Amino acid sequence: MKALEVEVWVHPRARREALQPSEAGENPRRWEAWTPEPPHEGRANEAVRRLLAKAFGLSPVYVELLRGRTSRRKVFRVRFP
């Protein structure tokens, strides 16, 4: 099973829910995510996990948070079946 590590900068409590490649650089593994969910009890993390899964056309079970549980800068592993 192939996997990709993706770095995501999260904006919790945003007015919109969106995911896009980061403008900070040319690296395709850097993304920015906006979610209206608060960063309480992992709600924002779960929302970003669902956004990544949708972007890659996968079920959320194939996306896991590796680092950054309490940080805005997170690293997710996306596994491809």
mmCIF file of the N, C-alpha and C atoms, coordinates in Angstrom:
data_MODEL
# 
_entry.id   MODEL 
# 
loop_
_atom_site.group_PDB 
_atom_site.id 
_atom_site.type_symbol 
_atom_site.label_atom_id 
_atom_site.label_alt_id 
_atom_site.label_comp_id 
_atom_site.label_asym_id 
_atom_site.label_entity_id 
_atom_site.label_seq_id 
_atom_site.pdbx_PDB_ins_code 
_atom_site.Cartn_x 
_atom_site.Cartn_y 
_atom_site.Cartn_z 
_atom_site.occupancy 
_atom_site.B_iso_or_equiv 
_atom_site.pdbx_formal_charge 
_atom_site.auth_seq_id 
_atom_site.auth_comp_id 
_atom_site.auth_asym_id 
_atom_site.auth_atom_id 
_atom_site.pdbx_PDB_model_num 
ATOM 1   N N  . MET A 1 1  ? 0.842   -1.171 0.000  1.00 0.00 ? 1  MET A N  1 
ATOM 2   C CA . MET A 1 1  ? 0.000   0.000  0.000  1.00 0.00 ? 1  MET A CA 1 
ATOM 3   C C  . MET A 1 1  ? 0.894   1.243  0.000  1.00 0.00 ? 1  MET A C  1 
ATOM 4   N N  . LYS A 1 2  ? 0.659   2.140  -0.930 1.00 0.00 ? 2  LYS A N  1 
ATOM 5   C CA . LYS A 1 2  ? 1.440   3.370  -1.010 1.00 0.00 ? 2  LYS A CA 1 
ATOM 6   C C  . LYS A 1 2  ? 0.868   4.411  -0.064 1.00 0.00 ? 2  LYS A C  1 
ATOM 7   N N  . ALA A 1 3  ? 1.752   5.299  0.407  1.00 0.00 ? 3  ALA A N  1 
ATOM 8   C CA . ALA A 1 3  ? 1.316   6.339  1.340  1.00 0.00 ? 3  ALA A CA 1 
ATOM 9   C C  . ALA A 1 3  ? 2.016   7.648  1.010  1.00 0.00 ? 3  ALA A C  1 
ATOM 10  N N  . LEU A 1 4  ? 1.389   8.732  1.407  1.00 0.00 ? 4  LEU A N  1 
ATOM 11  C CA . LEU A 1 4  ? 1.909   10.071 1.185  1.00 0.00 ? 4  LEU A CA 1 
ATOM 12  C C  . LEU A 1 4  ? 1.742   10.853 2.479  1.00 0.00 ? 4  LEU A C  1 
ATOM 13  N N  . GLU A 1 5  ? 2.787   11.541 2.912  1.00 0.00 ? 5  GLU A N  1 
ATOM 14  C CA . GLU A 1 5  ? 2.667   12.410 4.083  1.00 0.00 ? 5  GLU A CA 1 
ATOM 15  C C  . GLU A 1 5  ? 2.376   13.823 3.604  1.00 0.00 ? 5  GLU A C  1 
ATOM 16  N N  . VAL A 1 6  ? 1.345   14.418 4.182  1.00 0.00 ? 6  VAL A N  1 
ATOM 17  C CA . VAL A 1 6  ? 0.891   15.741 3.782  1.00 0.00 ? 6  VAL A CA 1 
ATOM 18  C C  . VAL A 1 6  ? 0.930   16.667 4.989  1.00 0.00 ? 6  VAL A C  1 
ATOM 19  N N  . GLU A 1 7  ? 1.557   17.826 4.822  1.00 0.00 ? 7  GLU A N  1 
ATOM 20  C CA . GLU A 1 7  ? 1.595   18.834 5.881  1.00 0.00 ? 7  GLU A CA 1 
ATOM 21  C C  . GLU A 1 7  ? 0.435   19.802 5.657  1.00 0.00 ? 7  GLU A C  1 
ATOM 22  N N  . VAL A 1 8  ? -0.323  20.076 6.714  1.00 0.00 ? 8  VAL A N  1 
ATOM 23  C CA . VAL A 1 8  ? -1.499  20.939 6.599  1.00 0.00 ? 8  VAL A CA 1 
ATOM 24  C C  . VAL A 1 8  ? -1.442  22.026 7.663  1.00 0.00 ? 8  VAL A C  1 
ATOM 25  N N  . TRP A 1 9  ? -1.640  23.268 7.241  1.00 0.00 ? 9  TRP A N  1 
ATOM 26  C CA . TRP A 1 9  ? -1.779  24.388 8.166  1.00 0.00 ? 9  TRP A CA 1 
ATOM 27  C C  . TRP A 1 9  ? -3.280  24.612 8.314  1.00 0.00 ? 9  TRP A C  1 
ATOM 28  N N  . VAL A 1 10 ? -3.785  24.514 9.542  1.00 0.00 ? 10 VAL A N  1 
ATOM 29  C CA . VAL A 1 10 ? -5.226  24.526 9.791  1.00 0.00 ? 10 VAL A CA 1 
ATOM 30  C C  . VAL A 1 10 ? -5.675  25.867 10.360 1.00 0.00 ? 10 VAL A C  1 
ATOM 31  N N  . HIS A 1 11 ? -6.807  26.339 9.828  1.00 0.00 ? 11 HIS A N  1 
ATOM 32  C CA . HIS A 1 11 ? -7.461  27.548 10.326 1.00 0.00 ? 11 HIS A CA 1 
ATOM 33  C C  . HIS A 1 11 ? -8.793  27.123 10.949 1.00 0.00 ? 11 HIS A C  1 
ATOM 34  N N  . PRO A 1 12 ? -8.814  26.812 12.250 1.00 0.00 ? 12 PRO A N  1 
ATOM 35  C CA . PRO A 1 12 ? -10.080 26.421 12.884 1.00 0.00 ? 12 PRO A CA 1 
ATOM 36  C C  . PRO A 1 12 ? -10.981 27.637 13.087 1.00 0.00 ? 12 PRO A C  1 
ATOM 37  N N  . ARG A 1 13 ? -12.249 27.367 13.309 1.00 0.00 ? 13 ARG A N  1 
ATOM 38  C CA . ARG A 1 13 ? -13.261 28.406 13.517 1.00 0.00 ? 13 ARG A CA 1 
ATOM 39  C C  . ARG A 1 13 ? -13.335 29.385 12.343 1.00 0.00 ? 13 ARG A C  1 
ATOM 40  N N  . ALA A 1 14 ? -13.095 28.888 11.153 1.00 0.00 ? 14 ALA A N  1 
ATOM 41  C CA . ALA A 1 14 ? -13.191 29.714 9.951  1.00 0.00 ? 14 ALA A CA 1 
ATOM 42  C C  . ALA A 1 14 ? -14.656 29.795 9.519  1.00 0.00 ? 14 ALA A C  1 
ATOM 43  N N  . ARG A 1 15 ? -14.945 30.730 8.664  1.00 0.00 ? 15 ARG A N  1 
ATOM 44  C CA . ARG A 1 15 ? -16.318 30.870 8.176  1.00 0.00 ? 15 ARG A CA 1 
ATOM 45  C C  . ARG A 1 15 ? -16.655 29.841 7.107  1.00 0.00 ? 15 ARG A C  1 
ATOM 46  N N  . ARG A 1 16 ? -15.625 29.277 6.505  1.00 0.00 ? 16 ARG A N  1 
ATOM 47  C CA . ARG A 1 16 ? -15.852 28.336 5.411  1.00 0.00 ? 16 ARG A CA 1 
ATOM 48  C C  . ARG A 1 16 ? -15.119 27.028 5.674  1.00 0.00 ? 16 ARG A C  1 
ATOM 49  N N  . GLU A 1 17 ? -15.460 26.030 4.885  1.00 0.00 ? 17 GLU A N  1 
ATOM 50  C CA . GLU A 1 17 ? -14.748 24.757 4.940  1.00 0.00 ? 17 GLU A CA 1 
ATOM 51  C C  . GLU A 1 17 ? -14.098 24.571 3.577  1.00 0.00 ? 17 GLU A C  1 
ATOM 52  N N  . ALA A 1 18 ? -12.765 24.567 3.562  1.00 0.00 ? 18 ALA A N  1 
ATOM 53  C CA . ALA A 1 18 ? -12.042 24.472 2.293  1.00 0.00 ? 18 ALA A CA 1 
ATOM 54  C C  . ALA A 1 18 ? -10.673 23.853 2.512  1.00 0.00 ? 18 ALA A C  1 
ATOM 55  N N  . LEU A 1 19 ? -10.120 23.351 1.419  1.00 0.00 ? 19 LEU A N  1 
ATOM 56  C CA . LEU A 1 19 ? -8.785  22.769 1.425  1.00 0.00 ? 19 LEU A CA 1 
ATOM 57  C C  . LEU A 1 19 ? -8.135  23.149 0.107  1.00 0.00 ? 19 LEU A C  1 
ATOM 58  N N  . GLN A 1 20 ? -6.921  23.690 0.180  1.00 0.00 ? 20 GLN A N  1 
ATOM 59  C CA . GLN A 1 20 ? -6.218  24.046 -1.051 1.00 0.00 ? 20 GLN A CA 1 
ATOM 60  C C  . GLN A 1 20 ? -4.720  23.931 -0.850 1.00 0.00 ? 20 GLN A C  1 
ATOM 61  N N  . PRO A 1 21 ? -3.977  23.761 -1.948 1.00 0.00 ? 21 PRO A N  1 
ATOM 62  C CA . PRO A 1 21 ? -2.519  23.730 -1.830 1.00 0.00 ? 21 PRO A CA 1 
ATOM 63  C C  . PRO A 1 21 ? -2.017  25.050 -1.257 1.00 0.00 ? 21 PRO A C  1 
ATOM 64  N N  . SER A 1 22 ? -1.001  24.985 -0.441 1.00 0.00 ? 22 SER A N  1 
ATOM 65  C CA . SER A 1 22 ? -0.460  26.177 0.203  1.00 0.00 ? 22 SER A CA 1 
ATOM 66  C C  . SER A 1 22 ? 0.259   27.046 -0.810 1.00 0.00 ? 22 SER A C  1 
ATOM 67  N N  . GLU A 1 23 ? 0.141   28.350 -0.649 1.00 0.00 ? 23 GLU A N  1 
ATOM 68  C CA . GLU A 1 23 ? 0.841   29.293 -1.516 1.00 0.00 ? 23 GLU A CA 1 
ATOM 69  C C  . GLU A 1 23 ? 2.230   29.595 -0.977 1.00 0.00 ? 23 GLU A C  1 
ATOM 70  N N  . ALA A 1 24 ? 2.584   29.004 0.149  1.00 0.00 ? 24 ALA A N  1 
ATOM 71  C CA . ALA A 1 24 ? 3.868   29.280 0.792  1.00 0.00 ? 24 ALA A CA 1 
ATOM 72  C C  . ALA A 1 24 ? 5.043   28.713 0.012  1.00 0.00 ? 24 ALA A C  1 
ATOM 73  N N  . GLY A 1 25 ? 4.797   27.805 -0.867 1.00 0.00 ? 25 GLY A N  1 
ATOM 74  C CA . GLY A 1 25 ? 5.897   27.212 -1.616 1.00 0.00 ? 25 GLY A CA 1 
ATOM 75  C C  . GLY A 1 25 ? 5.405   26.351 -2.756 1.00 0.00 ? 25 GLY A C  1 
ATOM 76  N N  . GLU A 1 26 ? 6.329   25.758 -3.425 1.00 0.00 ? 26 GLU A N  1 
ATOM 77  C CA . GLU A 1 26 ? 6.016   24.918 -4.572 1.00 0.00 ? 26 GLU A CA 1 
ATOM 78  C C  . GLU A 1 26 ? 5.781   23.462 -4.187 1.00 0.00 ? 26 GLU A C  1 
ATOM 79  N N  . ASN A 1 27 ? 5.910   23.146 -2.911 1.00 0.00 ? 27 ASN A N  1 
ATOM 80  C CA . ASN A 1 27 ? 5.795   21.766 -2.458 1.00 0.00 ? 27 ASN A CA 1 
ATOM 81  C C  . ASN A 1 27 ? 4.342   21.291 -2.550 1.00 0.00 ? 27 ASN A C  1 
ATOM 82  N N  . PRO A 1 28 ? 4.045   20.256 -3.357 1.00 0.00 ? 28 PRO A N  1 
ATOM 83  C CA . PRO A 1 28 ? 2.668   19.776 -3.479 1.00 0.00 ? 28 PRO A CA 1 
ATOM 84  C C  . PRO A 1 28 ? 2.165   19.050 -2.236 1.00 0.00 ? 28 PRO A C  1 
ATOM 85  N N  . ARG A 1 29 ? 3.041   18.818 -1.264 1.00 0.00 ? 29 ARG A N  1 
ATOM 86  C CA . ARG A 1 29 ? 2.624   18.133 -0.041 1.00 0.00 ? 29 ARG A CA 1 
ATOM 87  C C  . ARG A 1 29 ? 2.230   19.112 1.056  1.00 0.00 ? 29 ARG A C  1 
ATOM 88  N N  . ARG A 1 30 ? 2.201   20.388 0.762  1.00 0.00 ? 30 ARG A N  1 
ATOM 89  C CA . ARG A 1 30 ? 1.782   21.395 1.746  1.00 0.00 ? 30 ARG A CA 1 
ATOM 90  C C  . ARG A 1 30 ? 0.413   21.929 1.361  1.00 0.00 ? 30 ARG A C  1 
ATOM 91  N N  . TRP A 1 31 ? -0.492  21.876 2.329  1.00 0.00 ? 31 TRP A N  1 
ATOM 92  C CA . TRP A 1 31 ? -1.866  22.308 2.102  1.00 0.00 ? 31 TRP A CA 1 
ATOM 93  C C  . TRP A 1 31 ? -2.286  23.271 3.200  1.00 0.00 ? 31 TRP A C  1 
ATOM 94  N N  . GLU A 1 32 ? -3.367  23.987 2.929  1.00 0.00 ? 32 GLU A N  1 
ATOM 95  C CA . GLU A 1 32 ? -4.000  24.836 3.930  1.00 0.00 ? 32 GLU A CA 1 
ATOM 96  C C  . GLU A 1 32 ? -5.456  24.416 4.018  1.00 0.00 ? 32 GLU A C  1 
ATOM 97  N N  . ALA A 1 33 ? -5.970  24.351 5.243  1.00 0.00 ? 33 ALA A N  1 
ATOM 98  C CA . ALA A 1 33 ? -7.354  23.925 5.447  1.00 0.00 ? 33 ALA A CA 1 
ATOM 99  C C  . ALA A 1 33 ? -8.076  24.920 6.341  1.00 0.00 ? 33 ALA A C  1 
ATOM 100 N N  . TRP A 1 34 ? -9.329  25.194 5.990  1.00 0.00 ? 34 TRP A N  1 
ATOM 101 C CA . TRP A 1 34 ? -10.201 26.032 6.800  1.00 0.00 ? 34 TRP A CA 1 
ATOM 102 C C  . TRP A 1 34 ? -11.395 25.186 7.215  1.00 0.00 ? 34 TRP A C  1 
ATOM 103 N N  . THR A 1 35 ? -11.753 25.279 8.478  1.00 0.00 ? 35 THR A N  1 
ATOM 104 C CA . THR A 1 35 ? -12.906 24.531 8.971  1.00 0.00 ? 35 THR A CA 1 
ATOM 105 C C  . THR A 1 35 ? -13.635 25.365 10.022 1.00 0.00 ? 35 THR A C  1 
ATOM 106 N N  . PRO A 1 36 ? -14.951 25.318 10.015 1.00 0.00 ? 36 PRO A N  1 
ATOM 107 C CA . PRO A 1 36 ? -15.702 26.035 11.051 1.00 0.00 ? 36 PRO A CA 1 
ATOM 108 C C  . PRO A 1 36 ? -15.645 25.344 12.411 1.00 0.00 ? 36 PRO A C  1 
ATOM 109 N N  . GLU A 1 37 ? -15.130 24.138 12.450 1.00 0.00 ? 37 GLU A N  1 
ATOM 110 C CA . GLU A 1 37 ? -15.050 23.391 13.713 1.00 0.00 ? 37 GLU A CA 1 
ATOM 111 C C  . GLU A 1 37 ? -14.020 24.012 14.653 1.00 0.00 ? 37 GLU A C  1 
ATOM 112 N N  . PRO A 1 38 ? -14.310 24.017 15.945 1.00 0.00 ? 38 PRO A N  1 
ATOM 113 C CA . PRO A 1 38 ? -13.334 24.530 16.919 1.00 0.00 ? 38 PRO A CA 1 
ATOM 114 C C  . PRO A 1 38 ? -12.241 23.495 17.186 1.00 0.00 ? 38 PRO A C  1 
ATOM 115 N N  . PRO A 1 39 ? -11.091 23.947 17.676 1.00 0.00 ? 39 PRO A N  1 
ATOM 116 C CA . PRO A 1 39 ? -10.010 23.005 17.977 1.00 0.00 ? 39 PRO A CA 1 
ATOM 117 C C  . PRO A 1 39 ? -10.198 22.351 19.341 1.00 0.00 ? 39 PRO A C  1 
ATOM 118 N N  . HIS A 1 40 ? -11.388 21.914 19.626 1.00 0.00 ? 40 HIS A N  1 
ATOM 119 C CA . HIS A 1 40 ? -11.735 21.343 20.922 1.00 0.00 ? 40 HIS A CA 1 
ATOM 120 C C  . HIS A 1 40 ? -12.085 19.875 20.732 1.00 0.00 ? 40 HIS A C  1 
ATOM 121 N N  . GLU A 1 41 ? -11.492 19.006 21.548 1.00 0.00 ? 41 GLU A N  1 
ATOM 122 C CA . GLU A 1 41 ? -11.762 17.567 21.524 1.00 0.00 ? 41 GLU A CA 1 
ATOM 123 C C  . GLU A 1 41 ? -11.534 16.948 20.146 1.00 0.00 ? 41 GLU A C  1 
ATOM 124 N N  . GLY A 1 42 ? -10.576 17.488 19.386 1.00 0.00 ? 42 GLY A N  1 
ATOM 125 C CA . GLY A 1 42 ? -10.217 16.912 18.100 1.00 0.00 ? 42 GLY A CA 1 
ATOM 126 C C  . GLY A 1 42 ? -11.204 17.156 16.976 1.00 0.00 ? 42 GLY A C  1 
ATOM 127 N N  . ARG A 1 43 ? -12.150 18.066 17.182 1.00 0.00 ? 43 ARG A N  1 
ATOM 128 C CA . ARG A 1 43 ? -13.171 18.298 16.153 1.00 0.00 ? 43 ARG A CA 1 
ATOM 129 C C  . ARG A 1 43 ? -12.583 18.891 14.880 1.00 0.00 ? 43 ARG A C  1 
ATOM 130 N N  . ALA A 1 44 ? -11.656 19.841 15.007 1.00 0.00 ? 44 ALA A N  1 
ATOM 131 C CA . ALA A 1 44 ? -11.017 20.418 13.819 1.00 0.00 ? 44 ALA A CA 1 
ATOM 132 C C  . ALA A 1 44 ? -10.144 19.375 13.122 1.00 0.00 ? 44 ALA A C  1 
ATOM 133 N N  . ASN A 1 45 ? -9.441  18.562 13.889 1.00 0.00 ? 45 ASN A N  1 
ATOM 134 C CA . ASN A 1 45 ? -8.608  17.502 13.302 1.00 0.00 ? 45 ASN A CA 1 
ATOM 135 C C  . ASN A 1 45 ? -9.454  16.543 12.471 1.00 0.00 ? 45 ASN A C  1 
ATOM 136 N N  . GLU A 1 46 ? -10.581 16.151 12.998 1.00 0.00 ? 46 GLU A N  1 
ATOM 137 C CA . GLU A 1 46 ? -11.462 15.223 12.290 1.00 0.00 ? 46 GLU A CA 1 
ATOM 138 C C  . GLU A 1 46 ? -12.022 15.863 11.024 1.00 0.00 ? 46 GLU A C  1 
ATOM 139 N N  . ALA A 1 47 ? -12.364 17.141 11.094 1.00 0.00 ? 47 ALA A N  1 
ATOM 140 C CA . ALA A 1 47 ? -12.882 17.834 9.913  1.00 0.00 ? 47 ALA A CA 1 
ATOM 141 C C  . ALA A 1 47 ? -11.826 17.898 8.814  1.00 0.00 ? 47 ALA A C  1 
ATOM 142 N N  . VAL A 1 48 ? -10.587 18.176 9.183  1.00 0.00 ? 48 VAL A N  1 
ATOM 143 C CA . VAL A 1 48 ? -9.504  18.234 8.194  1.00 0.00 ? 48 VAL A CA 1 
ATOM 144 C C  . VAL A 1 48 ? -9.230  16.843 7.627  1.00 0.00 ? 48 VAL A C  1 
ATOM 145 N N  . ARG A 1 49 ? -9.307  15.840 8.447  1.00 0.00 ? 49 ARG A N  1 
ATOM 146 C CA . ARG A 1 49 ? -9.120  14.460 7.981  1.00 0.00 ? 49 ARG A CA 1 
ATOM 147 C C  . ARG A 1 49 ? -10.161 14.119 6.915  1.00 0.00 ? 49 ARG A C  1 
ATOM 148 N N  . ARG A 1 50 ? -11.410 14.512 7.149  1.00 0.00 ? 50 ARG A N  1 
ATOM 149 C CA . ARG A 1 50 ? -12.472 14.272 6.168  1.00 0.00 ? 50 ARG A CA 1 
ATOM 150 C C  . ARG A 1 50 ? -12.236 15.064 4.880  1.00 0.00 ? 50 ARG A C  1 
ATOM 151 N N  . LEU A 1 51 ? -11.766 16.315 5.021  1.00 0.00 ? 51 LEU A N  1 
ATOM 152 C CA . LEU A 1 51 ? -11.476 17.135 3.838  1.00 0.00 ? 51 LEU A CA 1 
ATOM 153 C C  . LEU A 1 51 ? -10.373 16.511 2.982  1.00 0.00 ? 51 LEU A C  1 
ATOM 154 N N  . LEU A 1 52 ? -9.312  16.043 3.622  1.00 0.00 ? 52 LEU A N  1 
ATOM 155 C CA . LEU A 1 52 ? -8.224  15.399 2.884  1.00 0.00 ? 52 LEU A CA 1 
ATOM 156 C C  . LEU A 1 52 ? -8.709  14.134 2.178  1.00 0.00 ? 52 LEU A C  1 
ATOM 157 N N  . ALA A 1 53 ? -9.492  13.342 2.870  1.00 0.00 ? 53 ALA A N  1 
ATOM 158 C CA . ALA A 1 53 ? -10.015 12.114 2.273  1.00 0.00 ? 53 ALA A CA 1 
ATOM 159 C C  . ALA A 1 53 ? -10.855 12.438 1.042  1.00 0.00 ? 53 ALA A C  1 
ATOM 160 N N  . LYS A 1 54 ? -11.689 13.442 1.148  1.00 0.00 ? 54 LYS A N  1 
ATOM 161 C CA . LYS A 1 54 ? -12.532 13.842 0.024  1.00 0.00 ? 54 LYS A CA 1 
ATOM 162 C C  . LYS A 1 54 ? -11.679 14.341 -1.140 1.00 0.00 ? 54 LYS A C  1 
ATOM 163 N N  . ALA A 1 55 ? -10.638 15.123 -0.843 1.00 0.00 ? 55 ALA A N  1 
ATOM 164 C CA . ALA A 1 55 ? -9.762  15.661 -1.888 1.00 0.00 ? 55 ALA A CA 1 
ATOM 165 C C  . ALA A 1 55 ? -9.046  14.557 -2.661 1.00 0.00 ? 55 ALA A C  1 
ATOM 166 N N  . PHE A 1 56 ? -8.691  13.478 -1.982 1.00 0.00 ? 56 PHE A N  1 
ATOM 167 C CA . PHE A 1 56 ? -7.996  12.372 -2.628 1.00 0.00 ? 56 PHE A CA 1 
ATOM 168 C C  . PHE A 1 56 ? -8.952  11.277 -3.101 1.00 0.00 ? 56 PHE A C  1 
ATOM 169 N N  . GLY A 1 57 ? -10.252 11.467 -2.892 1.00 0.00 ? 57 GLY A N  1 
ATOM 170 C CA . GLY A 1 57 ? -11.240 10.488 -3.333 1.00 0.00 ? 57 GLY A CA 1 
ATOM 171 C C  . GLY A 1 57 ? -11.196 9.190  -2.551 1.00 0.00 ? 57 GLY A C  1 
ATOM 172 N N  . LEU A 1 58 ? -10.896 9.297  -1.251 1.00 0.00 ? 58 LEU A N  1 
ATOM 173 C CA . LEU A 1 58 ? -10.759 8.119  -0.396 1.00 0.00 ? 58 LEU A CA 1 
ATOM 174 C C  . LEU A 1 58 ? -11.726 8.182  0.777  1.00 0.00 ? 58 LEU A C  1 
ATOM 175 N N  . SER A 1 59 ? -11.878 7.061  1.437  1.00 0.00 ? 59 SER A N  1 
ATOM 176 C CA . SER A 1 59 ? -12.611 7.016  2.693  1.00 0.00 ? 59 SER A CA 1 
ATOM 177 C C  . SER A 1 59 ? -11.719 7.617  3.787  1.00 0.00 ? 59 SER A C  1 
ATOM 178 N N  . PRO A 1 60 ? -12.292 8.281  4.787  1.00 0.00 ? 60 PRO A N  1 
ATOM 179 C CA . PRO A 1 60 ? -11.479 8.843  5.873  1.00 0.00 ? 60 PRO A CA 1 
ATOM 180 C C  . PRO A 1 60 ? -10.644 7.818  6.635  1.00 0.00 ? 60 PRO A C  1 
ATOM 181 N N  . VAL A 1 61 ? -10.957 6.541  6.529  1.00 0.00 ? 61 VAL A N  1 
ATOM 182 C CA . VAL A 1 61 ? -10.154 5.530  7.232  1.00 0.00 ? 61 VAL A CA 1 
ATOM 183 C C  . VAL A 1 61 ? -8.736  5.443  6.671  1.00 0.00 ? 61 VAL A C  1 
ATOM 184 N N  . TYR A 1 62 ? -8.513  5.962  5.468  1.00 0.00 ? 62 TYR A N  1 
ATOM 185 C CA . TYR A 1 62 ? -7.188  5.937  4.847  1.00 0.00 ? 62 TYR A CA 1 
ATOM 186 C C  . TYR A 1 62 ? -6.345  7.167  5.185  1.00 0.00 ? 62 TYR A C  1 
ATOM 187 N N  . VAL A 1 63 ? -6.872  8.060  6.004  1.00 0.00 ? 63 VAL A N  1 
ATOM 188 C CA . VAL A 1 63 ? -6.150  9.280  6.387  1.00 0.00 ? 63 VAL A CA 1 
ATOM 189 C C  . VAL A 1 63 ? -5.967  9.272  7.895  1.00 0.00 ? 63 VAL A C  1 
ATOM 190 N N  . GLU A 1 64 ? -4.713  9.417  8.347  1.00 0.00 ? 64 GLU A N  1 
ATOM 191 C CA . GLU A 1 64 ? -4.462  9.432  9.792  1.00 0.00 ? 64 GLU A CA 1 
ATOM 192 C C  . GLU A 1 64 ? -3.554  10.594 10.162 1.00 0.00 ? 64 GLU A C  1 
ATOM 193 N N  . LEU A 1 65 ? -3.799  11.149 11.328 1.00 0.00 ? 65 LEU A N  1 
ATOM 194 C CA . LEU A 1 65 ? -2.989  12.239 11.857 1.00 0.00 ? 65 LEU A CA 1 
ATOM 195 C C  . LEU A 1 65 ? -1.731  11.655 12.484 1.00 0.00 ? 65 LEU A C  1 
ATOM 196 N N  . LEU A 1 66 ? -0.571  12.079 11.987 1.00 0.00 ? 66 LEU A N  1 
ATOM 197 C CA . LEU A 1 66 ? 0.698   11.587 12.524 1.00 0.00 ? 66 LEU A CA 1 
ATOM 198 C C  . LEU A 1 66 ? 1.260   12.516 13.591 1.00 0.00 ? 66 LEU A C  1 
ATOM 199 N N  . ARG A 1 67 ? 1.277   13.811 13.292 1.00 0.00 ? 67 ARG A N  1 
ATOM 200 C CA . ARG A 1 67 ? 1.863   14.792 14.211 1.00 0.00 ? 67 ARG A CA 1 
ATOM 201 C C  . ARG A 1 67 ? 1.016   16.056 14.219 1.00 0.00 ? 67 ARG A C  1 
ATOM 202 N N  . GLY A 1 68 ? 1.033   16.751 15.365 1.00 0.00 ? 68 GLY A N  1 
ATOM 203 C CA . GLY A 1 68 ? 0.383   18.051 15.458 1.00 0.00 ? 68 GLY A CA 1 
ATOM 204 C C  . GLY A 1 68 ? -1.016  18.035 16.022 1.00 0.00 ? 68 GLY A C  1 
ATOM 205 N N  . ARG A 1 69 ? -1.289  17.095 16.902 1.00 0.00 ? 69 ARG A N  1 
ATOM 206 C CA . ARG A 1 69 ? -2.643  16.987 17.463 1.00 0.00 ? 69 ARG A CA 1 
ATOM 207 C C  . ARG A 1 69 ? -3.135  18.295 18.064 1.00 0.00 ? 69 ARG A C  1 
ATOM 208 N N  . THR A 1 70 ? -2.241  19.067 18.722 1.00 0.00 ? 70 THR A N  1 
ATOM 209 C CA . THR A 1 70 ? -2.649  20.318 19.368 1.00 0.00 ? 70 THR A CA 1 
ATOM 210 C C  . THR A 1 70 ? -2.057  21.545 18.682 1.00 0.00 ? 70 THR A C  1 
ATOM 211 N N  . SER A 1 71 ? -1.499  21.370 17.518 1.00 0.00 ? 71 SER A N  1 
ATOM 212 C CA . SER A 1 71 ? -0.870  22.468 16.786 1.00 0.00 ? 71 SER A CA 1 
ATOM 213 C C  . SER A 1 71 ? -1.675  22.779 15.529 1.00 0.00 ? 71 SER A C  1 
ATOM 214 N N  . ARG A 1 72 ? -1.512  23.985 14.999 1.00 0.00 ? 72 ARG A N  1 
ATOM 215 C CA . ARG A 1 72 ? -2.160  24.298 13.723 1.00 0.00 ? 72 ARG A CA 1 
ATOM 216 C C  . ARG A 1 72 ? -1.430  23.630 12.562 1.00 0.00 ? 72 ARG A C  1 
ATOM 217 N N  . ARG A 1 73 ? -0.161  23.339 12.759 1.00 0.00 ? 73 ARG A N  1 
ATOM 218 C CA . ARG A 1 73 ? 0.640   22.660 11.728 1.00 0.00 ? 73 ARG A CA 1 
ATOM 219 C C  . ARG A 1 73 ? 0.560   21.160 11.990 1.00 0.00 ? 73 ARG A C  1 
ATOM 220 N N  . LYS A 1 74 ? -0.025  20.439 11.057 1.00 0.00 ? 74 LYS A N  1 
ATOM 221 C CA . LYS A 1 74 ? -0.262  19.011 11.242 1.00 0.00 ? 74 LYS A CA 1 
ATOM 222 C C  . LYS A 1 74 ? 0.346   18.219 10.092 1.00 0.00 ? 74 LYS A C  1 
ATOM 223 N N  . VAL A 1 75 ? 0.645   16.979 10.357 1.00 0.00 ? 75 VAL A N  1 
ATOM 224 C CA . VAL A 1 75 ? 1.121   16.070 9.317  1.00 0.00 ? 75 VAL A CA 1 
ATOM 225 C C  . VAL A 1 75 ? 0.185   14.863 9.307  1.00 0.00 ? 75 VAL A C  1 
ATOM 226 N N  . PHE A 1 76 ? -0.400  14.622 8.143  1.00 0.00 ? 76 PHE A N  1 
ATOM 227 C CA . PHE A 1 76 ? -1.300  13.489 7.950  1.00 0.00 ? 76 PHE A CA 1 
ATOM 228 C C  . PHE A 1 76 ? -0.648  12.484 7.011  1.00 0.00 ? 76 PHE A C  1 
ATOM 229 N N  . ARG A 1 77 ? -0.956  11.211 7.199  1.00 0.00 ? 77 ARG A N  1 
ATOM 230 C CA . ARG A 1 77 ? -0.551  10.169 6.260  1.00 0.00 ? 77 ARG A CA 1 
ATOM 231 C C  . ARG A 1 77 ? -1.795  9.763  5.477  1.00 0.00 ? 77 ARG A C  1 
ATOM 232 N N  . VAL A 1 78 ? -1.680  9.820  4.163  1.00 0.00 ? 78 VAL A N  1 
ATOM 233 C CA . VAL A 1 78 ? -2.760  9.392  3.279  1.00 0.00 ? 78 VAL A CA 1 
ATOM 234 C C  . VAL A 1 78 ? -2.312  8.086  2.638  1.00 0.00 ? 78 VAL A C  1 
ATOM 235 N N  . ARG A 1 79 ? -3.053  7.018  2.901  1.00 0.00 ? 79 ARG A N  1 
ATOM 236 C CA . ARG A 1 79 ? -2.724  5.700  2.340  1.00 0.00 ? 79 ARG A CA 1 
ATOM 237 C C  . ARG A 1 79 ? -3.625  5.429  1.137  1.00 0.00 ? 79 ARG A C  1 
ATOM 238 N N  . PHE A 1 80 ? -3.020  4.880  0.102  1.00 0.00 ? 80 PHE A N  1 
ATOM 239 C CA . PHE A 1 80 ? -3.762  4.565  -1.114 1.00 0.00 ? 80 PHE A CA 1 
ATOM 240 C C  . PHE A 1 80 ? -3.904  3.051  -1.238 1.00 0.00 ? 80 PHE A C  1 
ATOM 241 N N  . PRO A 1 81 ? -5.141  2.563  -1.267 1.00 0.00 ? 81 PRO A N  1 
ATOM 242 C CA . PRO A 1 81 ? -5.368  1.108  -1.329 1.00 0.00 ? 81 PRO A CA 1 
ATOM 243 C C  . PRO A 1 81 ? -4.955  0.521  -2.677 1.00 0.00 ? 81 PRO A C  1 
# 
